[in-house]
Amino acid sequence: MPRYEFRCRECGETFERSRPMAESAEPAACSRGHDDTVKLLSTVAVGGVAEAPAAPGGCCGGGCCGG
């Protein structure tokens, strides 16, 4: 289930809620009960380097390259 981040406009609290995507636009009250909240745009950073494993035996595993 996706997690959404919200900020309360009244007290400034930032909080998260898990909810179905169909309910992503629904209001969310902060822990103090304030309903004047705004959904924040969250970004996800993915780092690292991915390398494709080398196939043994040449271009297709050695079965079709003749030789």
C-alpha positions as semicolon CSV with decimal commas, in nm:
position;residue;x (nm);y (nm);z (nm)
1;M;0,000;0,000;0,000
2;P;0,147;0,341;-0,092
3;R;0,256;0,584;0,178
4;Y;0,169;0,950;0,145
5;E;0,330;1,241;0,330
6;F;0,121;1,530;0,461
7;R;0,188;1,859;0,640
8;C;-0,056;2,033;0,870
9;R;-0,104;2,398;0,777
10;E;-0,216;2,485;1,130
11;C;0,060;2,334;1,348
12;G;0,328;2,247;1,089
13;E;0,344;1,875;1,176
14;T;0,464;1,647;0,894
15;F;0,325;1,293;0,897
16;E;0,271;0,988;0,676
17;R;-0,036;0,775;0,606
18;S;-0,066;0,442;0,427
19;R;-0,377;0,423;0,212
20;P;-0,498;0,282;-0,118
21;M;-0,425;0,489;-0,429
22;A;-0,799;0,541;-0,475
23;E;-0,797;0,737;-0,146
24;S;-0,481;0,940;-0,214
25;A;-0,671;1,269;-0,249
26;E;-0,879;1,220;0,067
27;P;-0,809;1,461;0,355
28;A;-0,589;1,341;0,644
29;A;-0,599;1,490;0,994
30;C;-0,274;1,539;1,186
31;S;-0,217;1,380;1,528
32;R;-0,360;1,693;1,695
33;G;-0,685;1,660;1,500
34;H;-0,637;1,948;1,257
35;D;-0,800;1,887;0,919
36;D;-0,624;2,166;0,724
37;T;-0,348;1,951;0,575
38;V;-0,174;1,934;0,239
39;K;-0,032;1,627;0,065
40;L;0,339;1,669;-0,007
41;L;0,522;1,566;-0,319
42;S;0,772;1,300;-0,220
43;T;1,069;1,197;-0,427
44;V;1,247;0,866;-0,425
45;A;1,620;0,848;-0,487
46;V;1,767;0,523;-0,607
47;G;2,142;0,494;-0,621
48;G;2,394;0,237;-0,717
49;V;2,529;0,080;-1,029
50;A;2,368;-0,217;-1,199
51;E;2,563;-0,443;-1,430
52;A;2,418;-0,709;-1,657
53;P;2,565;-1,052;-1,594
54;A;2,782;-1,181;-1,877
55;A;2,642;-1,478;-2,066
56;P;2,890;-1,765;-2,079
57;G;2,983;-1,891;-2,422
58;G;2,932;-1,578;-2,629
59;C;2,636;-1,393;-2,771
60;C;2,357;-1,635;-2,677
61;G;2,507;-1,882;-2,439
62;G;2,705;-2,069;-2,707
63;G;2,420;-2,253;-2,876
64;C;2,364;-2,049;-3,190
65;C;2,693;-1,882;-3,277
66;G;2,848;-2,172;-3,469
67;G;3,205;-2,238;-3,430
